[in-house]
Amino acid sequence: MKFISLGSKEERYTLKEVLFKGLAPDGSLFMPEAIPVLSEEFIENLPAYSLPEIAFHVLKPYVEADVSDEVLRQIVEDTFSFEIPLKSIEKGIAALELYHGPTQAFKDVGARFLSRLLAHFNKNESRKLMVLTATSGDTGGAVAHGFHKVKGIEVVVLYPNGKVSPYQEYQITSPGANVHAMAVEGSFDDCQRLVKEAFKDNGLRELVYMTSANSINMGRLLPQMVYYFHAVAQLKRSGISEPPVITVPSGNFGNITAAMLAHRMGLPVKRFVAATNVNDVVPRFLSTGAYDPHETIVTLANAMDVGDPSNFPRMYELYNNQLEKLKGNLSSFAVNDDIIKETIKAVYQEHNYLMDPHTASAYYAVKRELKENETGLFVSTAHPFKFGEIIDVLIPGGLKASGYSIDFPRLDRATIDVMPNDYGALRHRIEKMA
């Protein structure tokens, strides 16, 4: 398996090149040169496989030219070492809970897989590798913990100052050692822009060996396909053979792109629904045909506060960059903060199920979009206690009653590395680490 740049599809790249570059030399995203299709026998027998076994079979076609079966099996065993349950919420609707990893967010899967794959490829390198990533919340904690004390790798995490939850900030800043957290005076889109500028800076890349741990990196995106196969396996075990409608809370659109890749590989899916918050560039695109990014709007679902989704080109490429083809398999609409609040309260009252704001947007979307006799699967991307400040206001005592609690030290703001929204400031910091 080789990979191509979406901007210039002539040249082919190895998996190692793709992982270490992050972005293609022309600044575009990488994609597999072809999407392998898994056998009908494998799909039919999904219920017989464990989660790591599913991961091995799904990921092998993408890595087998560069990674031995033995190494891949070890990586997937380490990556998928926690449960990813499918929990029935009501008749015909189930939640795929992706928050049972070490930082209680779906991004643990991608960060753990990428860190282990990079460590495998980097073990014979004499120079350090720098992993540069931007986060709107959960990515930062997952990357910080996934790469913490990985030999030969330094990590820089940029996050928007004052725009992540206290617990998210604690997870980003607490590891220390080889993990360097920087609070940018700006939005997530500003953080993402700074990362992209660094990758386009050829002078800096000659000085520093850099890659990204954002979902722009294929090593983050590919393992996310696995839990969609695992979800269908669980549906089949429960006696449901009908392909589900999959609803994903979407900001950078990496998670739903992974689901679509899984579908292209043969996973039975009826259609997709992308729930956004009021940062609604994709819903507007589906409605008008005009892709019109805008300044980020701050919402309760902060991991979805993205005004220009980085993975949109990948998602669109899967449908040959044809709007009508995309619309035939995807619907998307915005869920505002008021609806998110009401949904969190209503679901707790009616089903005794507690959800974070991102999950609430997906539940609302699947309820709105699901037709009679269809099976709906919505993705729960973060643990409710990560947004305890919101939950406690909406449902006083709800976290405690659900058995969710966590104690963590409150940060001394004076210890936070606050950085101006300026590429020169980032470049200076990276140069000092080189």
C-alpha positions, -999 to 999 in steps of 0.1 A, spaced: 0 0 0 13 34 -10 -2 68 -3 -8 99 -25 -12 136 -19 -47 150 -27 -31 180 -43 -8 161 -67 -16 125 -72 13 114 -93 39 107 -66 36 77 -42 47 77 -6 55 49 19 36 46 52 67 59 71 70 89 49 33 97 54 35 93 92 66 114 95 56 142 71 21 146 84 12 167 54 23 162 18 51 184 5 26 204 -15 7 211 18 -22 188 10 -35 158 29 -24 122 23 -48 95 12 -44 58 5 -38 53 -33 -67 27 -31 -92 16 -6 -89 -22 0 -122 -42 3 -124 -68 30 -139 -102 22 -176 -108 27 -166 -138 49 -148 -114 73 -177 -90 74 -202 -118 80 -181 -133 108 -173 -100 126 -191 -112 158 -165 -140 161 -136 -116 164 -122 -97 194 -116 -60 191 -78 -64 186 -84 -91 160 -108 -68 141 -81 -41 143 -54 -64 129 -75 -74 98 -88 -39 91 -54 -22 94 -31 -48 79 -37 -38 42 -24 -3 50 7 -13 69 18 -47 57 45 -34 33 62 -17 62 52 -35 95 54 -72 102 23 -91 114 40 -96 148 46 -59 153 11 -50 141 -5 -75 165 15 -60 194 5 -24 184 -32 -32 182 -31 -51 214 -16 -21 232 -39 4 214 -72 -14 219 -66 -25 255 -98 -10 268 -135 -17 261 -155 1 234 -191 -9 243 -222 -4 223 -249 6 248 -286 5 240 -303 37 250 -338 31 237 -355 9 211 -335 12 178 -309 36 191 -275 27 207 -245 47 218 -209 37 208 -190 47 239 -155 57 228 -144 73 261 -132 43 282 -95 49 274 -69 66 296 -80 102 288 -117 95 285 -121 106 248 -123 88 215 -89 103 205 -71 79 227 -74 53 200 -57 74 173 -31 88 196 -21 54 211 -18 38 177 2 66 162 26 69 191 34 32 189 37 32 152 60 63 152 81 47 180 85 16 159 97 35 129 118 60 149 138 34 170 168 34 146 168 72 140 197 92 155 178 124 157 147 133 178 113 135 162 90 164 171 53 158 171 34 190 167 -4 191 172 -33 215 177 -62 208 199 -97 222 207 -98 200 238 -95 162 238 -68 157 212 -43 174 234 -48 152 264 -48 120 243 -16 130 224 1 142 256 -6 109 274 -1 87 244 34 100 237 44 107 273 80 96 278 82 78 244 119 76 237 133 99 210 100 119 206 93 155 217 57 167 217 43 202 213 6 207 219 -11 240 210 -45 248 225 -67 280 226 -61 298 258 -93 299 280 -113 278 255 -109 243 269 -124 228 300 -104 228 333 -100 190 332 -90 191 295 -63 217 303 -51 196 332 -47 166 309 -28 186 283 -4 203 307 2 177 334 24 151 317 55 173 314 88 156 305 89 154 267 54 170 264 53 208 259 19 225 262 14 260 248 -18 281 253 -23 302 222 -41 336 225 -66 327 198 -90 300 185 -85 264 176 -84 274 140 -55 298 149 -37 268 165 -43 247 135 -30 274 112 2 278 132 8 240 129 2 241 91 26 271 88 53 251 106 49 222 82 52 246 53 84 261 67 111 243 48 139 260 68 124 248 101 119 213 87 156 211 78 164 220 114 137 198 131 123 164 122 86 171 125 52 153 121 17 160 133 -6 140 157 -37 158 145 -63 139 125 -45 152 94 -20 124 101 -31 91 85 -17 73 116 -45 89 136 -72 84 111 -68 48 101 -73 31 135 -105 51 140 -121 28 113 -117 -1 137 -144 8 162 -170 11 136 -164 -25 126 -165 -34 163 -198 -16 166 -214 -36 138 -200 -68 153 -218 -59 186 -250 -52 167 -248 -86 150 -242 -103 183 -274 -87 196 -294 -101 167 -295 -69 145 -283 -76 110 -297 -44 93 -270 -19 84 -271 10 109 -275 48 104 -242 61 119 -243 96 135 -210 113 145 -205 146 163 -182 164 139 -157 192 141 -126 185 120 -145 156 103 -118 131 109 -140 106 129 -168 105 103 -142 103 75 -128 72 92 -164 57 93 -168 64 56 -134 47 49 -147 17 68 -178 17 47 -157 18 15 -138 -13 29 -171 -32 31 -186 -23 64 -224 -23 61 -238 12 68 -271 26 56 -260 62 56 -242 88 77 -253 118 97 -227 145 108 -239 166 137 -221 199 141 -225 228 165 -231 263 151 -198 260 133 -217 247 104 -196 250 72 -204 214 61 -242 216 66 -241 249 47 -220 233 19 -245 204 16 -273 229 13 -258 255 -10 -228 238 -27 -206 266 -15 -177 258 9 -174 289 30 -153 286 61 -158 312 89 -143 324 121 -147 299 149 -177 304 172 -172 292 208 -198 267 220 -204 242 248 -192 214 224 -157 229 222 -140 200 204 -163 208 175 -155 245 174 -139 243 140 -146 269 113 -126 251 85 -126 213 90 -92 199 79 -105 165 69 -132 178 46 -110 173 15 -105 136 24 -142 131 30 -151 148 -3 -125 128 -22 -142 95 -11 -172 107 -32 -151 118 -62 -155 155 -51 -191 153 -63 -217 170 -42 -246 149 -52 -227 117 -45 -218 130 -10 -254 141 -3 -266 106 -13 -248 92 17 -245 121 42 -268 145 59 -255 171 83 -270 199 104 -261 222 132 -272 217 168 -270 249 189 -262 252 226 -298 255 237 -307 222 220 -276 205 234 -286 216 270 -322 204 265 -311 171 251 -287 164 279 -315 170 304 -342 151 285 -321 120 279 -311 118 316 -347 122 327 -361 97 302 -333 71 300 -311 78 330 -282 82 306 -257 110 310 -239 125 280 -214 153 273 -223 181 249 -208 165 218 -226 132 224 -258 152 229 -256 167 195 -252 133 179 -282 119 199 -303 148 188 -293 143 152 -300 106 151 -334 111 167 -342 137 141 -329 117 111 -339 81 119 -368 66 100 -392 40 111 -377 5 115 -341 18 111 -313 11 136 -294 42 147 -259 42 161 -246 75 176 -210 81 187 -203 91 223 -169 108 220 -161 120 256 -169 111 292 -196 133 308 -173 142 337 -149 160 314 -177 186 311 -187 185 347 -190 223 350 -218 221 323 -234 190 336 -236 202 372 -255 233 361 -280 214 339 -285 183 362 -274 192 398 -261 160 414 -264 141 381 -227 132 379 -226 120 415 -258 100 411 -243 83 380 -212 74 398 -190 98 379 -165 118 399 -129 128 396 -105 149 416 -77 168 399 -54 197 410 -65 231 398 -38 247 377 -18 278 388 -24 301 358 10 316 363 26 282 353 9 281 319 30 289 288 8 314 271 19 322 235 8 350 212 -11 341 181 20 346 160 40 320 140 73 337 149 66 329 185 60 293 178 90 290 155 112 305 182 100 280 208 106 250 184 141 263 176 150 263 213 140 227 216 159 215 185 
